[in-house]
Structure formats: C-alpha cells, structure tokens
Amino acid sequence: MTITRLSIGDPFFQVTVLQDEPDYPIAGKTIVLNLAEDQITVREQSLGPLQSVILKDSTMTGVTHAVIIEGFAEHGDEDTLLADIRGTWPSAFEVRGEERLRGVEHYMSPKVWIGQFGFTLYHSASVPLNVGLHREHAFCPVPGFREVHTQIVGFGKMQQCRERDVDTLYLEEPMAPGTTHRPMYDAEGNYPWHQFETITPSVFMAVEMLPDGAIPPEV
C-alpha cells in the first residue's frame, strides 16, 4: 500500500497517487481517476480504466492505481483562484518552447514522474485558447505512448480533427470538472490531430503514460 502526495498542485489543490489500497475513504468532493486495468468500486458503482468521477464522503475499494485531486471545490472565488495560479505557474511556452504555444495564455505546474506515469496541471486562461492542433509526442520515441486529460476547474472540450485544421473536426467531447475524455490513441500510440479548447478559463490535469522501454524525460 502506497500513498504519494504530489506537490504540483500546491497551494491550490491536493494531488495524491494511490497504489494498492484495498479501502480508501473520501472526505469532501474529490476527483478520482483510475489509472489501473482493474476496476474501482464505490457502493454499487464501478470505475473502469482511465475513467474519472467526483466522489464525496464515501469509500473506494479495490484501488490498484489511481490519482485523486482534493480542494478543487473549496475556492469561493474562481476568478481569484485562477489569477493566483497565473501568478505562480510559468507559461507553457516558457517551459516547453513549442512554437504553437507562443503568446498563448496557457500555464503549467511543475511535472512529476512516478515510474512511467507523468503528472502535470495546466491552466488555460483565454477563451478561445487556440493552443494549436498536435499529434506528436517527440520525447517518447518508443511506440505506445498514452495520455489523458482530466478537467478540474471550469469547462472545456477535447477536439479531434482529420487534418491540422479545426474545420476538419470530427469528434468533440465536453469537459466539466471531474471529466476525463476517452482515450484517443490506437494500440501503437498514434494520435489524431487534437487539442484542448476552452469554454471558460480552465484547469486540467494531464497524465502521460510511457510504454515499457521508454525513459521519462528530465523535467
């Protein structure tokens, strides 16, 4: 049994990774993302692989691997929260240097790797965000890279396109707090052109999952 507290959300959110917890109590509203192939059970409900929900005052059973986010519902003034985040986290362009992020109001927490799993929080401040369609993850040369995003604050949408042009949109998933979009990669880790777009200023968590043989990049 392992409970690992991550500092990436401090002081705004409490992010914790759980491994091999037969029973884990939840107090207050908490986002839970199942990172295992095994189901998590909550009363009569089950949470499948890479599915997420908001739980409150309940107990999870059979937690093989999960990440939870606490404190997201405790901020009385969302505008103040997001302004404080912008004053704390650097822009994604400063950290990652990708041209598609230049001039975009997109901010990111530190990233932390636990084994083959990488965790980062992002704040998307403008509406629209225009973060840019992408499908490559160059830091992972080994086939089989996986990634999902879980909404924490605000509302957004995950978009998939046939080409690098939003006019070729073919699938769009709305994202509300506690929502994780369905995986969009194939068995080899190939992605369609995709992007996150804001409906309101947002915070979400990205979870990157490296295949066996891939080494987490230095962060």
N, C-alpha and C positions, 0 to 999 in steps of 0.2 A: 504494500500500500504506500502510495507516494502522493503528497500534496505539495505542489511547487508554486509559490507565489511569484508572479512576474511583476516587475516594476514599470513596465512600458506604459501603463495607464495612469500612473501616479501624477498628480494627486486627484485625478478626475474620476477614475474607475478602478475597481479592484479586479485584476485578471489572474485567474488561478488555473493551473493544469492539474487534472486528477488522473491517477493511474491506479487500477486495481483496487477500487473502493467498493466493497460489497454493498454498503449502505452509506449514503451521504445526504445529510439534512440540508435543506434550503430554507433560509430565513429572509423574507422580503423578496421583492421582484428580482429575478436573476435570469440572465440569458445563458442557456446551456447548448453547446454544440458538441454532438457526439463525433469523436474522431476515430472510433473503432469500427470494426466489421460487426461486432456484437451489438445487439440492441440494449438500450437503457430502458428500464421500466419505471413508470410513475403511476401508481394506483392501477387503473385499468388501461392505461395508455402505454405505448412503446415509442421510442425514438430511435429511428434507424440510422445507418451510417451517413455521416455528413448532413444530418438533419438537425435543426435547432428549434427551440421553443423558449418562451418565457415561463418560468416556474415561480411559484410563490408559496411559502410556508408548507413545504411538502418534503418528501424523502425520495431520492433516486435510489434504485437498486440495480446491481449488476453493471457498475461503471468500470469498463475496461480502460478507456482513454477518452477524456473529454476536457474541454476548456469552458470555464464559466466566467461571466462578467457581471459584477455586482456594482451597485451605486449609480447605474445609468438613469434610474427613475427618481433619484433623490435630489436633483437640481431644480430649484424652484424657478430659476430664470435661465431659459435655454440660451438666449442671446448673450448673457454674461458668461455662461459656461463656454460657449464657442469662441468668444473674444479672448478669454483666458487661455484657451488651447492655442489660438493663433499666436499669442504672446509667449508661448512655451515651446511649441514644436517648430522646427525649421520647415521651409517649403520642401516639397518632394523634389523639385528641380535642384535645390542646393545639395541635397543628399545624393540623388541618383544621376543627375546631369543629363537626363534624357531630353532631347530637343522638344518632344511633344509636350513636355511639362513646363517649358519656359513660359513665364508670365501667367501661369495658371494658379488660381487660388486653391492650392492643394497642399496640405501639410501632413507630416508624418511623425509618429513617435519613433523612438529607437526600435530596432528589430532585435529579437532574441531567438536563438535556435535551441531547441531541446531535442537532441537526436536528429531525426530527419524532418522535424516539423519547425517551421519558422512562423513567428507571430509578430504582426505589426498593426498598429492602429493608424487610421487616416482620417483627416478632417477635410471635407470638400466644402469650401466656403461660398462659392458663387453659384448662381442659377441663371443660365446653364453653366455647367462646369467646363465642358469642352476639353476633357482630358486627353482625347485622341484615341482612335481605334488602334489596337495592337493585338498580336497573337504569338509573338516570340518571347521566350524567357531564356535569354542568351547565357545567363550564369549557370544554367543546368544543361550541359551537353549530353547527358545520358537520357535516352527516351523514357517517358513515363512520368514526367513532372505533372503534379496536380496542384490546383489552387481553388479555394472557395472564399467568398466574402460574406460576412455576417453584419447586418445593419445593427447599430447601437443607438444612435440618435438621429432624428429626422427621417426623411423619406427620399428614396431614390429609385433607380431602375437599372437593371443589368441588361445590356443590349448586345445582341449578336447580329452580325451582318455577313452577307455573302462576299462582299469586297470591302476594301478600305474606303468606304463611303457610306455615311449614315443613311443615305437614300436607299441603300440595299438592305436595310433592316429586315430581318425575317422572324426574329423572336425577341420578346421583351418581357422581363419579369419584374413586377413591382417589389420594392424592398421597404419594409417597415421595421421598426425595432423588434429584434428577435428573429428576423427572417434571414435565412441563408439560401441563396439561389441554387438551383440544381446544378450538379457538375456539368461542364460543357466540353470536357476533353474526351478524346477517344482512348482506346487501350494503349496507344503509343505515346499519349500525352500531346497529341496535336490539338490545337485550338482553332476555332473560327476567329475572324476579326471581332473584337468585343471591346466594350468599355462600360464603366460605371458612369451614369449621368444623374445629376441631382434633380429632385423635385423641390426639395427645400435644402438649406445648408445641413450637412450630414456628418456623422462619424460612423465609420465601419471598421471592422477587423478583417485583415487578410491573413489567411492561413495557407502557407506554402508547404507542400509535402514532396520531399525528394525521394526518388526511387533508390533502391539498393544500388550501391556503387557510386552514387553521386555524393560529393563532399559539400557540406554547407559553406557558402562563401563567407569570407571575412566581412564583418559588419562593424 
